């Protein structure tokens, strides 16, 4: 059975007092407690047919959920994604005061439903991605749950599920029950290498999915995105969230084409160099992992079974030229995944699709990684001068070639499908 029952919390103290609650935490009124008790009793036979309750963690929704639990015995699971949207500076204010103190903000919200002009608020894209991240858990699964949330979130969920503009009006009164089956009938989750491209009525988004929990580097990526978006074309990172055993990252969708041909090399190289210089300026402000190339190379050589590849790695490890190059190179923040899936062109404007592969490396490693992933893996005979003529930084080509070999060894060690890495490294190994 695939069915979700959506319920808004009962009347809260904030509702009674005429407040724009947002994420301020108000309990239910006595009237609200009584109403949800009666609603649960009246609909007991229907409610008991569901498997569990998923609730926003705010007090007004938790109280609503636990009264239903008392009547039905259903388990309650709290989900941060179901919180009400944040109205920023308007959160928790009496509407009469908002009219007096923030007239422009309040009227803009009342007219358009969008919050982007209100300081500190969640804009429609962030709220939309929260809805999609919540619904993601039901993909390709049987679902039969009661969902207890808030007016704004409920409106967005219902409009998204029904293929309507996200700010369309809905009856989200306290005593209204909404039952939806086949919730993905109007939402396209298109699977890709990193997660999903998701199409809704209003916009498209990218949701990246990864096993594990959010780490420090993920939050640093979020902070770095807000910085770099002022210098290069990079999608906004809307939301990070831990799920059960995996994480989700919600991004702005950028439309364009993959692949850098001869005409596009200059534009892409200019953008990557601009990114590199911007990252260099703030390299000490972010806590990303620093890669010890020598220690890493030793581990890679130990793990290799191919004697020809071991010899190439050992020659690098024993090269005083390579050693001096690393010692004398400047450490910076480097993007280590500028492959064909991570750069697109919006006409002539290149865009890097994510910053989730940033680490600290020698600065020359940026161009080495870029050349390797964009060009050499497909064409080991690619003339690297085609990139370097646009690279307005001094480059030691012999040292660069050594870093390219190291990047290929790194790829052989990390990638399951590493045929191209092996082929390319054998081609370059004798150089």
C-alpha positions in Angstrom: 0.0 0.0 0.0 1.4 3.4 -1.0 -0.4 6.1 0.9 0.4 9.1 3.1 -2.1 10.9 5.4 -1.1 14.6 6.0 -2.3 16.3 9.1 -1.6 19.9 10.3 -1.1 20.3 14.1 -4.0 21.4 16.2 -4.4 25.0 17.4 -1.3 26.4 19.1 -0.8 29.3 21.5 0.9 31.1 18.5 -2.2 30.6 16.4 -4.5 31.8 19.1 -2.5 35.0 19.7 -2.2 35.9 16.0 1.5 35.2 15.6 3.4 34.3 12.5 5.0 31.3 14.2 7.6 30.0 11.8 10.1 27.9 13.7 9.2 29.5 17.1 8.1 26.7 19.4 4.6 27.1 20.8 2.5 24.4 22.6 -1.1 23.5 21.8 -3.9 25.4 23.4 -6.4 23.6 25.6 -8.8 23.9 22.6 -6.1 22.4 20.3 -5.5 19.4 22.7 -9.3 18.8 22.9 -9.8 19.0 19.1 -7.0 16.6 18.2 -8.2 14.2 20.9 -11.7 14.2 19.4 -10.4 14.0 15.8 -8.2 10.9 16.7 -11.2 9.2 18.5 -13.6 9.9 15.6 -11.1 8.6 12.9 -9.6 5.8 15.1 -10.5 3.0 12.6 -8.9 4.9 9.7 -5.8 6.0 11.7 -5.1 2.4 12.9 -4.7 1.3 9.3 -1.4 3.2 9.0 2.0 1.9 10.0 3.6 4.8 11.8 3.5 8.6 12.4 6.3 10.9 11.1 6.2 14.3 12.8 7.9 17.6 12.9 9.9 18.0 16.1 8.3 21.3 17.2 6.1 21.1 20.3 2.8 21.8 18.6 3.3 18.9 16.1 4.8 16.5 18.7 1.8 17.0 21.0 -0.6 16.4 18.1 1.4 13.2 17.1 1.6 11.8 20.6 -2.2 12.2 21.2 -2.7 10.2 17.9 -0.1 7.7 19.3 -2.1 7.3 22.5 -5.2 6.4 20.6 -3.6 4.1 18.0 -0.4 2.8 19.5 1.5 3.8 16.4 5.2 4.6 16.7 6.2 8.3 16.3 9.3 9.3 14.4 10.5 12.9 14.5 11.9 14.4 11.3 13.6 17.8 11.1 12.7 18.2 7.5 9.0 18.6 8.5 9.6 21.8 10.5 7.7 24.9 9.5 9.5 27.3 7.2 11.5 30.1 8.9 10.2 33.6 8.4 13.5 35.1 9.5 13.0 38.4 11.4 9.2 37.9 11.3 9.3 34.5 13.2 7.3 34.6 16.4 6.0 38.2 15.9 2.4 39.3 16.2 1.0 40.0 12.8 -0.2 43.4 13.9 3.4 44.3 14.9 4.8 42.9 11.6 2.5 45.3 9.7 3.8 48.2 11.8 7.5 47.3 11.9 8.1 45.3 8.7 5.3 46.5 6.4 7.3 46.0 3.2 8.4 42.4 4.1 5.0 41.4 5.4 3.1 42.7 2.3 5.6 41.1 -0.1 5.1 37.7 1.7 1.3 38.1 1.7 1.2 38.9 -2.0 3.7 36.5 -3.4 4.3 33.9 -0.7 8.0 34.2 -1.3 10.4 35.0 1.6 13.6 35.9 -0.3 13.4 39.6 0.6 12.9 38.9 4.4 16.3 38.9 6.3 17.1 35.5 7.8 14.2 33.6 6.1 14.2 30.4 4.1 13.5 31.1 0.5 11.2 29.0 -1.6 14.0 26.9 -3.1 15.3 25.9 0.3 11.8 25.0 1.5 11.1 23.1 -1.8 14.3 21.1 -1.4 13.3 20.2 2.2 10.0 18.8 0.8 11.8 16.8 -1.8 14.3 15.5 0.7 11.5 14.4 3.0 9.7 12.5 0.1 13.0 10.9 -1.0 12.7 8.3 1.8 9.6 6.8 0.1 11.2 6.2 -3.3 10.7 2.6 -4.6 9.2 1.6 -1.3 5.8 0.7 0.1 4.7 3.5 2.4 1.7 3.9 4.6 2.3 6.7 7.1 0.7 9.6 8.9 2.6 12.8 8.5 2.1 15.6 11.0 3.5 19.0 10.0 2.7 22.7 9.7 0.7 24.9 7.4 3.5 26.1 5.2 5.2 22.7 4.9 1.9 21.0 4.2 1.0 23.5 1.5 4.4 22.9 -0.2 4.1 19.1 0.1 0.6 19.0 -1.3 1.4 21.3 -4.2 4.6 19.4 -5.1 2.8 16.0 -5.0 0.0 17.3 -7.1 2.1 19.0 -9.7 1.0 22.6 -8.9 2.9 25.8 -8.4 4.4 25.6 -4.9 2.6 28.7 -3.7 -0.9 27.6 -4.9 -3.6 27.9 -2.2 -4.5 24.8 -0.2 -7.0 24.2 2.6 -4.5 23.6 5.4 -6.9 24.3 8.3 -6.3 22.4 11.6 -9.1 19.9 11.2 -8.5 19.0 7.5 -7.1 15.6 6.6 -5.3 15.1 3.3 -4.7 11.6 1.9 -2.3 11.2 -1.0 -1.5 8.0 -2.9 1.2 7.6 -5.6 3.1 10.6 -4.3 5.6 10.6 -7.2 3.1 10.8 -10.0 4.0 14.5 -10.7 7.6 14.5 -9.4 10.5 13.1 -11.5 13.4 11.7 -9.5 15.9 10.9 -12.3 18.8 8.8 -10.9 22.3 9.8 -11.8 25.9 9.0 -10.6 25.6 11.1 -7.5 22.0 10.9 -6.6 19.0 12.5 -8.4 17.9 15.3 -10.7 14.4 16.1 -9.4 11.9 17.9 -11.6 8.9 19.7 -10.0 6.3 22.2 -11.5 8.4 25.2 -10.5 12.0 24.2 -10.9 14.5 21.4 -11.1 17.1 20.5 -8.4 20.0 18.2 -7.7 19.9 15.9 -4.7 23.2 14.2 -4.0 23.1 11.0 -1.8 26.0 9.4 0.0 26.3 6.7 2.7 27.4 7.7 6.2 26.9 10.9 8.2 27.6 14.5 7.5 31.2 15.4 8.3 33.1 18.6 9.0 34.1 18.8 5.3 30.4 18.8 4.2 29.7 21.9 6.4 32.9 23.5 5.1 31.7 22.9 1.6 28.4 24.7 2.4 30.4 27.7 3.7 32.8 27.6 0.8 30.0 27.6 -1.7 28.6 30.8 -0.3 32.0 32.4 -0.7 32.9 31.0 -4.2 29.5 31.8 -5.7 30.7 35.5 -5.8 33.7 34.5 -8.1 32.7 31.6 -10.3 29.6 29.9 -11.6 28.7 27.2 -9.1 25.3 25.9 -8.0 23.9 27.1 -4.6 23.9 24.4 -1.9 20.5 24.7 -0.3 20.4 22.0 2.3 22.4 19.3 4.1 20.7 16.6 6.1 21.5 13.3 7.8 19.0 10.5 7.1 19.0 6.9 8.4 22.4 5.6 7.3 23.0 8.2 4.5 23.1 11.9 3.8 21.4 14.2 1.3 22.7 17.4 -0.2 20.3 19.7 -2.1 21.6 21.9 -4.9 20.4 24.4 -7.4 20.1 22.7 -10.8 22.3 24.1 -13.6 21.4 23.3 -17.2 24.1 22.9 -19.8 26.2 20.5 -21.7 29.2 18.4 -20.7 32.5 18.1 -22.5 35.2 20.7 -23.1 36.2 21.0 -26.7 39.1 23.0 -28.1 37.0 26.2 -28.2 35.9 25.8 -24.6 39.4 25.1 -23.1 40.1 28.8 -22.6 36.8 29.5 -20.8 37.1 26.5 -18.5 40.8 27.1 -17.7 40.1 30.7 -16.9 37.3 29.7 -14.5 39.4 27.0 -12.8 42.3 29.4 -12.4 39.9 32.0 -11.0 38.6 29.4 -8.5 42.2 28.4 -7.6 43.2 32.0 -6.9 40.1 32.5 -4.8 40.7 29.3 -2.8 44.3 30.3 -2.3 43.2 33.6 -0.7 41.1 31.7 1.9 43.1 28.5 2.3 43.7 29.0 6.0 40.0 29.8 6.7 38.6 26.4 6.0 39.3 23.1 7.8 39.7 20.6 4.9 42.0 17.5 4.9 45.6 18.1 3.9 46.9 15.3 1.7 50.4 14.0 2.3 51.3 13.0 -1.2 54.4 11.0 -0.2 52.6 8.9 2.5 49.6 8.4 0.1 51.9 7.3 -2.7 53.6 4.7 -0.5 50.2 3.2 0.4 49.2 3.2 -3.2 52.3 1.4 -4.3 51.8 -1.2 -1.6 48.3 -1.9 -2.8 49.2 -2.4 -6.5 49.5 -5.8 -8.0 50.8 -4.8 -11.4 54.6 -4.7 -11.5 54.7 -2.1 -14.3 52.5 0.3 -12.3 54.6 -0.4 -9.1 57.7 0.6 -10.9 56.2 3.8 -12.2 55.1 4.6 -8.6 58.5 3.7 -7.1 60.3 5.9 -9.7 58.1 8.8 -8.5 58.7 8.0 -4.9 62.5 7.9 -5.4 62.7 11.0 -7.6 64.5 13.9 -5.9 63.0 16.2 -8.6 59.5 15.2 -7.6 60.3 15.4 -3.9 61.8 19.0 -4.3 58.8 20.0 -6.4 56.4 19.1 -3.6 58.5 20.7 -0.9 58.8 24.0 -2.8 55.2 24.1 -4.0 52.6 26.2 -2.2 49.7 24.4 -0.4 46.2 25.5 -1.3 42.6 24.3 -1.4 42.3 22.2 -4.5 39.2 20.7 -6.3 40.2 17.1 -7.1 37.2 16.0 -9.2 37.0 18.3 -12.2 35.9 15.4 -14.5 33.5 15.5 -17.4 30.5 15.1 -15.0 31.5 18.0 -12.8 31.8 20.8 -15.4 29.0 21.9 -17.7 28.7 24.9 -20.1 25.7 27.2 -20.0 26.4 28.5 -23.6 30.0 29.8 -23.2 29.8 30.1 -19.4 31.4 27.1 -17.6 30.0 25.9 -14.3 31.5 23.6 -11.6 28.7 21.4 -10.4 29.9 20.7 -6.8 32.6 21.5 -4.3 32.5 18.1 -2.4 36.0 17.1 -3.5 38.0 20.0 -2.0 41.2 19.1 -0.1 44.6 20.7 0.5 47.2 19.8 -2.0 50.3 21.5 -3.7 48.9 24.3 -5.8 50.2 22.8 -9.1 48.1 19.7 -8.4 45.0 21.7 -9.5 46.0 21.9 -13.2 47.4 18.3 -13.0 44.1 16.9 -11.8 42.1 19.0 -14.3 44.2 17.9 -17.3 44.1 14.3 -16.2 40.3 14.0 -15.6 39.1 16.2 -18.5 41.5 15.2 -21.2 44.2 12.5 -20.7 41.8 9.7 -19.5 40.1 9.9 -22.9 43.2 10.8 -24.9 46.6 9.9 -23.3 48.2 11.7 -26.3 46.5 15.0 -25.5 48.9 18.0 -25.8 48.9 19.5 -22.3 50.2 22.8 -23.9 46.6 23.3 -25.1 45.7 24.0 -21.5 48.9 25.5 -20.3 48.8 28.3 -22.8 45.7 29.6 -21.0 47.1 28.9 -17.5 48.5 32.2 -16.4 50.7 30.8 -13.6 54.3 29.6 -13.9 54.4 25.8 -14.4 57.3 23.4 -14.2 56.2 20.9 -16.9 58.4 18.1 -15.7 57.0 18.4 -12.1 53.5 18.8 -13.6 53.9 15.5 -15.5 55.0 13.8 -12.2 51.8 15.1 -10.5 49.7 13.8 -13.4 51.2 10.3 -12.9 50.5 10.6 -9.2 46.9 11.6 -10.0 46.5 8.6 -12.2 47.9 6.3 -9.5 45.5 7.9 -7.1 42.6 7.1 -9.5 43.7 3.5 -9.9 43.6 3.1 -6.1 40.2 4.8 -5.7 38.1 3.8 -8.8 36.6 0.4 -9.2 36.4 0.9 -13.0 40.0 2.0 -13.5 40.8 0.7 -16.9 41.3 4.2 -18.4 43.6 5.2 -15.5 45.8 2.1 -16.1 45.9 2.6 -19.8 46.8 6.3 -19.5 49.5 5.7 -16.8 51.2 3.1 -18.9 51.2 5.5 -21.8 52.7 8.3 -19.7 54.9 6.1 -17.5 57.9 6.1 -19.9 57.9 9.9 -20.2 
